[in-house]
Amino acid sequence: MKRPGLTTDAIILNDKKEVLLIKRTIPPFKGTWVLPGGHVEYKEKVEDSLKREAKEEIGVELEIKELFGVYSTPNRDPRDHIVTIVYTGKIKEGSEIKLGEEASDYKFFPLKDLSSNIGFDHKKIIEEFKESQ
């Protein structure tokens, strides 16, 4: 029986209320800006997955603030039916961004001036977050 995969993503804001995006080095959406996040491993809590992915992708300790939403449109990821759980979070004080191998760059984008080159459905997620503020 086929089942959807599970990922987590983080909406991380700086003090200026800009959202952190990373530029992917791997397919799908190689070269696009995305929210930090990734696949949940077997027997891993989703919150622990997000903290692990933040450490792997951007080298930071992540403080999870709250659940923002769940996105489950079957074609949101070209690889398979992937459901993502999106949390808001902040980088713990004293933790500095150090990119891992899945990201070539990072940037804090103003919520009203997002890049047009955003992968997955992350632009929709960010737009819905902006509307909720």
N, C-alpha and C positions, 0 to 999 in steps of 0.2 A: 504494500500500500504506500503510495506517495504521500509525503507530508511536507508542509512548508519548512524552510530553514528559519533560523532566528538570529537576529543581530540586535545590537544596541548602538545608539548614536547620542552624542552630547552637544547641546547648545551651550557654548561657553562664551560668556560676555566679559569684556574688560570694564574698567571703571567708566569708560566713555559710552558704554552700552553698545559696543561694536561686537559682532559675532566672529569667532575664530573659525576659519576654514583652512584646510590643508590641501595641497595640490598632490593628487595621486600619481604614483609612479608605476602602478600596475593596472591591468585591465580588470573589470570593465571601467570605462570612463577615465582611462589613463590621460593625464594632463588636465583634468578638470578639478575644480575646487569642490570639496565635500566637507561635511561635518566629521569630526573625529569619531571613530567607532569601528565595530567589526563583529565577527561571528561569536556567538556564545558557544563555549565548549561543553561537551557532555559532562553532566554533574556539576556545572558551574552556575551560581546565582547570576542573574542578569546584572545586578549592581556590581558584582565582582568582575564580570566580563567587561563592563564599561571602564572600570578602574584599570584593569589589565591593559585594555586596548589604548587607553590614554597614555599609560606608561610606555607601551611599545611604540606607538605612533608619534607621540610628541614629547616623551620623556618626562612627563609631569605626574605629580600626585594630584588626583582629581577628587574634589569634594562634591558629592552628588547632593543637589538641593531638592529637586522634586521631579516627579513624573510629569512629562509634558503631554505625551500622546503615543498612540500605537498606530502604525501605518502598515496596511496589509494588502494594498492593491496588488493582485497577482503578477502584474507585469512591471512592477517598480524596479526590479533588478533583472537584467537580461539573462542572467545565469539560471535562474530558477525562481520559484515563488518564495520570496524572502519577506518575512515580517520583521519590522524593526520596532523596538521600544525606545522612545526618545526621552531623555532626561535633560533637565537643566543642571548646570554645575559650574563650579569655579575652580580655578587653579589654586591649590593650597599655597599659602604664603611661603616664600623661600624656595619654591619650585620653579625652575626655569625651563623654557621650551628648548628641547634638543630633539631634532627630527630623527625618526627611525628610517628604515629602508623603504617603507611604503609611502613616504611623503618627501617631495623635493623642495617644498616651500610652505610657508604659512603666512597668513595675513589676517588681521582683524578688519572686517568690512563693516562700514556703517549699515545699519538695518535698512536705511532708505536708499542705499547706493550699492547694491549687491552686484557681483560680477554676473555677466550673462552666461558664463562658462561654468555652470554648476552641474555636477553629476547626480545620478539617481533622481529621486524626487526631493532632494534636499532644499531646493529653492522653494518648493511648495511648503515644506515643513517650516522653513524660516519665515516665509510670508505669514503663515498661520500663527506662528509665535509672535511676530510683530503685531498682528491684529489683536492678539490677546492681551497686549500690554496697555 
